[in-house]
Amino acid sequence: MKPILFIALLLLCMGSGYSEEKAEINIQIDLWNRHLQLIEDGKVVKVFPIAPGSKRTPTPVGTFEIDQKGRGWGGGFGTRWLGLNVPWGMYGIHGTNKPHLIGKDVSAGCIRMENKDIEWIYEKVSLGTTVHIVGPITGPNGEHFATLAKGSHGSLVFLVQNRLKAAGYYRKPCNGLYDKYMVAVVKEFQRSEKLPVTGYFLDRDYIKLGLLE
């Protein structure tokens, strides 16, 4: 093969694999307005209505990644499942067999969508896709920070852990679980700040940590 022809073929092969960069895709979920946006290269491609968690079982707030993809779950999970790497429980974006409830705060913490919508999104996203969820940290219509104690879990615990970590008290990866270690950390914080040492997290603790005024 002539050198010029070889170089031309090499450049053609390289070009076919690298000529077009893959679009950057992420998902943004707004719990206040109950909608999900698919973002591609910083632009909103589509907006879908959703049914997030109820007041008793709120949807996690924060930034997560899709770590599972599944088809044909059926029943209340609809036709597609996108699992999220929420450290304190099993949550995901999925279809539903009750589309009339879309737009209401009714789920057990997951994001429900119409089957046709989740099927469209399912083909667009891959494992590792970032999902940003914004909304009230205390759940739908939340007006105050709840008292936290051993057994509590969720976005609020995760927030407190991150603040305690920044202050030098919480020394493990934050997981949103108010476990035995969390109780010990809270007691250490309370002792250091000359607060009543209870192991519970109350309004006075939120104020001292700078989360309430």
URBEL-V426332 format. One line per field, one symbol per residue. ss: DSSP state (~ for helix, > for strand, _ for the rest). burial: + if it has 16 or more other C-alpha atoms within 10 Angstrom, else -. A space follows every 10 residues. Layout:
ss: ???
burial: ???
This chain:
ss: __~~~~~~~~ ~~~~~~~~__ ____>>>>>> ____>>>>>> __>>>>>>>_ >_>_______ _>>>>>>>>> >___~~~__> >>>>______ >>>>____~~ ~_____>___ >>__~~~~~~ ~~~~_____> >>>>______ _______>__ __>_~~~~~~ ~~~~~~____ ______>__~ ~~~~~~~~~~ ~~________ >_~~~~~~__ ___
burial: ---------- ---------- ----++++++ +--++++++- -------+++ +++++-++++ ++-++++-+- ------++++ ++++++++-- +++++++--- +++-++++++ +++++-+++- ++--++--++ ++++++++++ ----+--++- --++++++++ +++++---++ ---+++++-- -++-++++++ --------++ +-+-++--+- ---
